[in-house]
Amino acid sequence: MNKKPIILGIESSCDETAASIITENEQGVPTILSNIVSSQVDIHKEFGGVVPELAARSHIEKIDLITKKALDESGVKIEDIDAIAATAGPGLIVCLSVGLSFGKAMASSLNKPFIAVNHLEGHALSPKLNSELNYPYLLLLISGGHTQFLSVQGLGNYKRLGTTIDDAVGEAFDKTAKLLGIEFPGGPQIEVYAKKGDPNKYLLPKPIFHKGGCNLSFAGLKTAVLKISKQIKTDQEKYDLAASFQKTIEEILYKKSKIAFEEFKKMNEIKKNKFVVAGGVAANKRIREVLTNLCEEEGFEAIFPPINLCGDNAAMIAMVGLEKFKLNQFSELDSPAKPRWPLDADAAFLKGAGVRL
């Protein structure tokens, strides 16, 4: 009987210190043995956002403990690990460096292969941890720092179909929450507020809604929320604005996903089209519902990671490590941290003034 590979994943790209051990069963299905995530919410709460230096210091203090906890919970002995995978980018450079250096040191001391992982690729492959997912598939990656549509042709083979030209959708959620006086991290609370409000109370802009293909824009929406928030006097008005914002995001993602479906079908002639939605914002239940309904209308299969695997975690990093391990795609121990690391290296950079669509 061949021994199944055991992979240790390490994640420290922003404000989550995480470690995970995964393997696969006899049928080759990935199995999570442990997945430990340590949040830094209390550290950054008073600042209303992540402070990189404080995040890095917390990673340094916790990374050893979190990794040991992941090993203990998995029941795996450290010498039985076959490879160490660590996030190398994109993210905050001071934070990335902590997990990356720790992973390299472990790999070196254990004389095991090291795998530098793209954090976005972790999100892209995260549904493989709970569903049978074959290439190619359409991916909508929605998180605090990224919003993009990608045709996932295979491991390491991505074609970007559309992206935000300014803010990420997760950033728009977080900034709106801050304007409504919701404590950091407030993005997920918008959905809670929205349930108590009237989604038709405020008519909010949908930038580049009728142009730009499946590219997106959220800066104008965020500005409109800022103006309205200055006139709000009651809790009910806060709930109404949250509901109107949530509805606007749903409409934007519905419309742009529908366009992305057509682009994907032009590129791929397959019998069963799959639409994967991943990243922190994929935990939003209303967005899941809206995009699942769209898939039913358009003949796509909707696939989401479990809620606990939508945000930053190390199981998704280990998942990429597992895929690469089976292909002998290993990294050098001098692999650098990359604060910017697009999945599609050939895609045009579409941010800043002067963007033409």
N, C-alpha and C positions, 0 to 999 in steps of 0.2 A: 504493500500500500504506500503510495507516494504521500509524503508529508505536505499538507496544505500550507501555503505561505502565510506567515504572521507578520503584519505590518504595524509599526508604531507611527502614528501621525501626530504632528505638533503644529499648533496654530497660535500666532501672536501678532497678526497683522494690524490690529487696532486695540480695542480695549477688552478683549476676551482672552484669557490664558487658558488654553485647551490642549488636552492630550487624549488619544484614543488608540485602542488596539482592535484591529479587525482581521478576520481570516475569511475563509469560505468553506462551505460544507461540501459533501461528496458530490453534489450536483453542480458545484461551481458557483453557488449563490453566495454573495457576500454576507458575512455575519459579523455584527458588532459585538465584541466581547466586553468592551467598556468605552464610555464616552464621557469624559469629565470636562465640564466648562466652568471656569471661575469668572464671574462677572465683576466689573469694576464700577458699577453704577453708583455706589455710595461715595467713591472717590471723586467722581466727576460731577456729581449732582449739583453741588454748590456753584459750579462754574457754568452750568447750562450746556455743557458739551465736553468732548474729550480733550484733555490737555496732554499732548504727546509725551512730555517729559515725565509726568506723573504716571501715565500708562506704562511707559517703559520701565520705570522703577518698580511698579507693581509686578510686571512680568518677571523681572529679575528675582524678586522676592518669592514668587509663587511657582515658577516653572518646574523646579526640581520636585516640589511637593505634589503638584498636580500630576506630573508624569509617574511618580511613585504610586499615587492613588489609582491611576489608570492601570498600572501593572498589577497592583494588589487586587483590584476589582475583577480583572480579566482572568486571574489565576495563572497567568503566563509568566514563566521565568524569563528574566531579562536576556539570558543567553540563548533563549529559543526564538527570539525575534529575528526575522530574516532580513528586514530592511527598515531604515528610518526615513520617513518622509516629513519634510517641514516646509511651511509656507515661505517662499522667497520673495513674493510680491503679488500684486501691487498692495500698497498700504503705507503706513507711517514708517519711515525708514528706521527711526529709533526703536520702534516696536518690533518690526520685522527682524532686526538684527539679533534680538534676544533669542527668539525661538530658533532662528536659523543657525546661530552659533551653537546653541545647546544641542540641536539635532546633529550638527556636524561633529561636535565633540563626542557625542554618544556613538555615532557611527564609527568614528576613528578608534575610540577606545575598545569597542566590541569587534572591530574589524568586519563590519557589515556594510553592505551597499547603502549609499546615501542618495536620496531623490529630492531635488528642489522642485516644489510644486507651485504652480500658478493658482492663487486663491480663487480666481474666477473659474478656473477649470474645476476646482473643488465643488463650487456651486453647480456647475454644468453637469457634473457626474453624480451629484448627491442623490437624485432619485434612483440610481442603481442600487442604493442601499435598501430600498424597500419595494422595487418593482423590476420586472424584466424589461430591459430597455436596450434596444438594438439601434445602431446607427443606420441611416441618418435620422435626425429629428430636429424640429424647430425649437429653439430655446428663447424664452423671454427671461432675462436676468434683471431682477428688480431689487435693489438694495439701497443702503444709505449713500453709497458712493457711485453706483452704476445703474444704468438703465439702457439695455440694448437687446436687439433681436439678432440672433445668430443661427445660421444653419450649421449644425454640428454634424460634420461628415465622418468623423472618426476621432480617435484619441489624438489630440494635438492638431486637428485639422478643422478650422473654424472659418466661416465666411460671414462677416457682419452684414446684415441687411438694413439695419437702422440703429440709431442711437440718440440719446438726448444731446441737444446742441448747447445746453447750459447746465441746469441742475438735474441731479438724479431724483427720481420720484421719492425715494426714502428721505432725502434731504428736504423735499417739499413738505412731507408729512411732519418731520421733526421741527422745521421752522414754523409751520402753522400751529403745531402744538405749543411751541414756546410763546407765540403771539397770543394764544388763548390762555396763557398762564399755567399750562400743564407742566409739571415737573419733569426734568430730563430722566430717562429717555421717553419723550412724550408721544412719538409717532404711533405706537400701538394703541394709545388711549384715544386717538382721534376716532377710531371705529366705535369705541364705547360711547363717546360723546354723540357720535352721529346717530346712534340708535334712539336718542332722546330728542332729536331735532327734526326740522322740516327741510328736506333736501331741495325744495323748490323756493326757499325763502330768498336766497341770494343767487343772482345770475353771474357766474364767474367765467372769465375768459378761458378759451381753449386754444392756446397759441399753436400755429402751423397745423391746425386741425384738418384743413382742406388742401394742404400742400405738403411737400417735403417727403412724399412716400411714407415709409414707416419710421422716419425720424420723429423725435418728440422734443417738446420744449415745456418747461415748467416755471421759468423765471417770472413770466408775466402773471401767471396764476398766483404765485407767491406774493408778488407786489400788490395785486388786487386784494388778497387776504389781509395784508398789512394795512391798507387804507381802511378797509371795513372794520378791522379789529379796533381801530382808534375810536370808533363811534359806538362800540358795544358797551352796554350798561348792565345787562342782566345775564344770569346763567343760561336762560333759555335762548338768548341771542347767540351765546357761545355754542350751544348745542346745534342751533340752526346753521351757523357758519361751518361747523365741523361736518354736518350732514351735507351741506351744499358742496363743500370741498371734496368729501368722499365721493359723492355722486359724479362730480366733474372728472375726478381721476378715473373712475370706472368707465365713463364715456370715452375718455381719451384712449385708455388701454384697449377697450373694445374695438374702437375704430382702427387704431394703428395695428392691432393684432390681426384684424381681418385683412388689412393690406399685406401684412407680413406673410399670412397664409398663402396669398396668391403668388408672392415672390418665391416662397419656398417651393411651391408646386411647380413653378417654372424651372427650378433648378434640379428637382428630384422627382422622378417618375416612379413612385412606389405605391403598393396597394393600400397600405395602412399608414396614414400620416399621423405623427405624434407631436404634441405640443407640450413641452416641458416648461413649467414656470418655477423658477428657483430664486433664492436670495431672501433676505429678511422680510421684504414686503409681501412675499408669497404666503406669509402667515396670515395676512388679512383675509378673513373669511368671506367678506363681501366680494373682494376682488376674485377670490377662488370661484365663487358662485357665478359671477358674471362671465368669467373666461371659460368655465366649464359649460355654461349655456351656449356660448359662442361656438365652442368645439362641437357640440351636439348639432348645431345649425349647419356647420360647415364640413362635417364628416371627419373631424380630427379627434384623436384620443387625448384627453387632458390628463397630464401626469404632474403631480406635485410631490415634493419631499414631505415626510411627516413634519408637523409643526415644529418639533424640537430640533429638526435638522435644517430649518430655513435660515436661521441666523448663523453667525460664525461659529464653527465647531471644528474639531479635529478629525471626526469620523470621515468627513468628506475629503479631507487632505489625505488620510490614509487610503481612501477609495482610489484616488488618483495614483497613489503610491503602489497599490495592489495591481492596477492595470499596467503601470509602467514596469513593475517588477517582473510580471509575466512576459514582457517583451524585452527584458534586459536593458531597459532605458534608464541608465543610472547617471548621476551627476557627479561632477568633480567637487572636492571639498573646498575649493576656492570659489564656488558659485556665488555671485554677488547678490545682495538684496536689491530689489528693483521696485522703487516707489511707484513707477508706472510700467505696466507690463500688459499690453493689450493681447487678447486672445487671437485676434486677426491682425497680424503685424502689417499687413498690406492696406488696411482700411485707413481712409483719410481722417485726420484729426479734425473733429467738427465742434470745437468749442472756442468761444471768445468772439470779439467784435469782428464784423466783416464776413461772417459765415453766410454763404450763398446756398440756397436750396432750390 
